[in-house]
Amino acid sequence: MKTIATSSRLKDNYEDYYEDGDSEWRRLGAADKCANIVSLCRDLPHATILEIGAGEGAILKGLSGLGFGEKLHALEISQSGVEAIRSKGIPNLVECLLFDGYELPYDDVKFDLAVLSHVIEHVEYPRKLLYEAARVARHVFVEVPLEDTMRLKTDFVFDKVGHINFYSPVTFRRLVQTCNLEVLKQTVTNPSKAVHRYRYGWKGTVNYYIKEFLLKIFPRLATRVFVYHSSLVCRAETKSDSHDRS
């Protein structure tokens, strides 16, 4: 039986992905992502947190700064990411390990919360990773960009960003549910004005307000036209959960 593993193309793409270290773009994006994690998970146990696909550590640094999580752990596929995280001196970080992209080197229910923030759009076998996340944590937080819009190009072309999966709010939710995970909360958010302004200048500010208005008034139309982010928190279904729906 063939072992599921990350392809050489993806591994090569991310090997030196974080050699440039911190960036204002990543810091601004991490602020939004941390806010979403705290918003959806503040009422859940979160003393021990594992971030899977932790990049260069911007989210871990943000969570530590917010005092969210007493013990933080990180797994990353890129050596440059591991080195960047370890160099940050994040106060609550217990360890940061290199992993193969799928097998999580922890016992069952080791953590209160596993975080997969902007990861599964990069993953060739997202269900495998979701199953593993749910194995090692009581609750799993997942966030993706909603790039399956009416403007998505017909043909796929691989680029340095590395997105290979494209989601709408519904297909994202269904992906999680097909892994026997119960969605407890889901939200759709617009990246912050600071993120838009950093990327597009004054036009980004205008774009931000247009997207905010459309999301509030016509949410379904909004996600068909523009790219937003969707976050959800879930847990493994129990037999009683399945029985209640039957």
C-alpha positions as CSV (number, residue, x, y, z in Angstrom):
1,M,0.0,0.0,0.0
2,K,1.4,3.4,-1.0
3,T,2.1,5.8,1.9
4,I,0.4,9.2,1.7
5,A,3.1,11.8,1.5
6,T,3.6,15.3,0.4
7,S,4.7,15.6,-3.2
8,S,8.2,16.7,-4.0
9,R,6.9,19.7,-5.9
10,L,5.1,21.0,-2.9
11,K,8.0,20.2,-0.5
12,D,10.4,22.0,-2.8
13,N,8.1,25.0,-3.0
14,Y,7.9,25.5,0.7
15,E,11.5,24.6,1.7
16,D,12.8,28.2,1.5
17,Y,9.4,29.8,1.8
18,Y,10.1,31.7,5.0
19,E,13.8,32.6,4.6
20,D,12.8,36.3,4.4
21,G,11.6,36.1,8.0
22,D,8.9,38.4,9.2
23,S,7.0,40.7,7.0
24,E,4.3,43.4,7.5
25,W,2.0,41.4,5.2
26,R,2.2,38.3,7.4
27,R,1.9,40.3,10.6
28,L,-1.3,42.1,9.4
29,G,-2.8,38.8,8.2
30,A,-1.9,37.0,11.4
31,A,-3.8,39.7,13.4
32,D,-7.0,38.9,11.5
33,K,-6.4,35.1,11.9
34,C,-5.8,35.4,15.6
35,A,-8.9,37.4,16.1
36,N,-11.0,34.7,14.3
37,I,-9.4,32.0,16.5
38,V,-10.2,33.8,19.7
39,S,-13.7,34.8,18.5
40,L,-14.7,31.2,17.7
41,C,-12.7,29.3,20.4
42,R,-12.7,31.6,23.5
43,D,-15.5,29.5,25.2
44,L,-13.8,26.2,24.5
45,P,-10.9,24.7,26.4
46,H,-7.7,26.2,24.9
47,A,-4.9,25.8,27.5
48,T,-2.9,23.5,25.1
49,I,-2.9,24.5,21.4
50,L,-1.2,22.8,18.4
51,E,-0.8,24.9,15.3
52,I,-0.4,22.6,12.3
53,G,1.3,24.3,9.3
54,A,2.6,27.2,11.5
55,G,4.5,29.0,8.8
56,E,7.0,31.4,10.2
57,G,5.1,31.7,13.5
58,A,3.1,34.9,13.1
59,I,-0.1,33.4,14.5
60,L,1.7,31.7,17.4
61,K,3.3,35.0,18.3
62,G,-0.1,36.8,18.1
63,L,-1.8,34.2,20.3
64,S,1.0,34.4,22.8
65,G,0.7,38.1,22.9
66,L,-3.0,37.9,23.5
67,G,-2.5,35.4,26.3
68,F,-4.6,32.8,24.4
69,G,-3.2,29.4,25.3
70,E,-0.9,28.4,28.1
71,K,1.2,25.9,26.1
72,L,1.7,26.3,22.4
73,H,3.1,23.7,20.1
74,A,3.9,24.0,16.4
75,L,4.4,21.7,13.4
76,E,5.7,22.9,10.1
77,I,6.7,21.2,6.8
78,S,9.3,23.8,5.9
79,Q,12.7,23.9,7.5
80,S,12.9,27.7,6.9
81,G,9.6,28.0,8.8
82,V,10.8,25.9,11.8
83,E,14.0,28.0,12.0
84,A,12.0,31.3,11.8
85,I,9.6,30.1,14.6
86,R,12.4,29.0,16.9
87,S,14.2,32.3,16.4
88,K,11.2,34.4,17.6
89,G,11.5,33.4,21.3
90,I,7.7,33.1,21.6
91,P,7.0,33.0,25.4
92,N,4.5,30.2,25.6
93,L,6.0,28.0,22.8
94,V,6.9,24.6,24.1
95,E,8.3,23.1,20.9
96,C,8.3,23.5,17.1
97,L,8.9,20.4,15.1
98,L,9.4,19.6,11.4
99,F,6.8,17.1,10.1
100,D,5.9,15.3,6.9
101,G,2.6,17.1,6.3
102,Y,0.3,14.4,7.4
103,E,1.4,12.3,10.4
104,L,1.2,14.2,13.6
105,P,3.7,12.9,16.2
106,Y,1.4,13.1,19.2
107,D,-0.8,10.8,21.2
108,D,-4.6,10.9,20.9
109,V,-6.4,13.9,22.5
110,K,-3.1,15.5,23.5
111,F,-4.3,19.0,22.9
112,D,-7.4,21.1,23.7
113,L,-7.3,22.8,20.3
114,A,-5.7,22.2,17.0
115,V,-5.4,25.1,14.6
116,L,-5.2,24.8,10.8
117,S,-5.2,28.4,9.6
118,H,-4.8,28.8,5.8
119,V,-3.3,25.3,5.5
120,I,-5.8,22.9,3.8
121,E,-5.9,24.9,0.6
122,H,-2.2,23.9,0.2
123,V,-2.7,20.2,1.0
124,E,-3.1,17.4,-1.5
125,Y,-5.0,15.1,1.0
126,P,-6.9,17.5,3.2
127,R,-9.1,14.8,4.8
128,K,-6.1,12.9,6.0
129,L,-4.8,16.0,7.8
130,L,-8.2,16.8,9.2
131,Y,-8.6,13.3,10.6
132,E,-5.2,13.6,12.2
133,A,-6.0,17.0,13.7
134,A,-9.2,15.6,15.2
135,R,-7.3,12.6,16.6
136,V,-4.8,14.7,18.6
137,A,-7.2,17.5,19.7
138,R,-10.6,17.8,21.3
139,H,-11.5,20.7,19.0
140,V,-10.2,21.8,15.6
141,F,-10.2,25.3,14.2
142,V,-9.9,25.6,10.4
143,E,-9.7,28.7,8.3
144,V,-9.5,29.0,4.5
145,P,-9.7,31.7,1.8
146,L,-13.0,31.4,-0.2
147,E,-11.5,31.5,-3.6
148,D,-14.2,29.5,-5.4
149,T,-15.9,32.5,-6.8
150,M,-17.4,33.4,-10.2
151,R,-14.0,34.9,-11.1
152,L,-12.0,31.7,-10.5
153,K,-10.1,30.8,-13.7
154,T,-11.1,27.6,-15.5
155,D,-7.7,26.2,-15.7
156,F,-5.3,25.6,-12.8
157,V,-1.8,27.0,-12.9
158,F,0.6,26.2,-10.0
159,D,2.4,29.3,-8.5
160,K,4.6,30.1,-5.5
161,V,1.6,30.8,-3.2
162,G,0.8,27.1,-3.5
163,H,-3.0,27.0,-3.3
164,I,-4.3,23.8,-4.9
165,N,-7.8,23.5,-3.3
166,F,-10.4,26.2,-3.7
167,Y,-13.5,26.6,-1.5
168,S,-16.8,28.2,-1.1
169,P,-18.5,28.4,2.3
170,V,-20.6,25.3,1.5
171,T,-17.8,23.1,0.1
172,F,-15.5,24.1,3.0
173,R,-18.2,23.1,5.5
174,R,-19.0,19.8,3.7
175,L,-15.3,18.9,3.5
176,V,-15.1,19.1,7.3
177,Q,-18.4,17.2,7.7
178,T,-17.2,14.4,5.5
179,C,-14.4,13.8,8.0
180,N,-17.0,12.9,10.7
181,L,-16.5,16.3,12.3
182,E,-19.4,18.3,13.7
183,V,-19.3,22.0,12.9
184,L,-20.0,24.0,16.1
185,K,-19.6,27.5,14.6
186,Q,-18.8,28.9,11.2
187,T,-18.2,32.5,10.1
188,V,-17.3,34.4,7.0
189,T,-15.1,37.5,7.4
190,N,-13.5,40.2,5.3
191,P,-9.8,40.7,5.8
192,S,-9.1,43.9,7.7
193,K,-8.9,47.3,6.2
194,A,-5.2,47.4,7.1
195,V,-4.6,44.3,5.0
196,H,-6.5,45.7,2.0
197,R,-4.7,49.1,2.3
198,Y,-1.3,47.4,2.6
199,R,-1.9,45.4,-0.6
200,Y,-3.7,47.9,-2.8
201,G,-3.2,51.4,-1.3
202,W,-6.2,53.7,-1.3
203,K,-8.0,51.4,-3.8
204,G,-7.8,48.7,-1.2
205,T,-9.6,50.9,1.3
206,V,-12.4,51.4,-1.2
207,N,-12.5,47.7,-2.0
208,Y,-12.7,46.9,1.8
209,Y,-15.8,49.0,2.3
210,I,-17.5,47.6,-0.8
211,K,-16.9,44.1,0.4
212,E,-18.0,44.9,3.9
213,F,-21.3,46.4,2.6
214,L,-22.0,43.5,0.3
215,L,-21.2,40.8,2.9
216,K,-23.7,42.4,5.4
217,I,-26.5,43.0,2.9
218,F,-26.1,40.1,0.4
219,P,-23.8,37.5,2.0
220,R,-24.3,34.8,-0.6
221,L,-23.7,37.1,-3.5
222,A,-20.7,38.6,-1.8
223,T,-18.9,35.2,-1.6
224,R,-19.7,34.5,-5.3
225,V,-18.0,37.8,-6.3
226,F,-15.2,38.5,-3.8
227,V,-12.7,36.5,-1.9
228,Y,-13.4,36.4,1.9
229,H,-12.2,34.1,4.6
230,S,-14.2,31.4,6.3
231,S,-13.4,30.0,9.8
232,L,-15.0,27.2,11.6
233,V,-14.5,25.2,14.8
234,C,-15.4,21.6,14.9
235,R,-15.1,18.4,17.0
236,A,-15.3,14.7,16.3
237,E,-18.8,13.4,16.1
238,T,-20.0,10.9,18.7
239,K,-22.3,8.0,18.1
240,S,-25.1,9.9,19.8
241,D,-24.6,12.8,17.4
242,S,-25.1,10.6,14.4
243,H,-28.1,8.9,16.1
244,D,-29.8,12.2,16.8
245,R,-29.8,13.1,13.1
246,S,-31.1,9.8,11.9
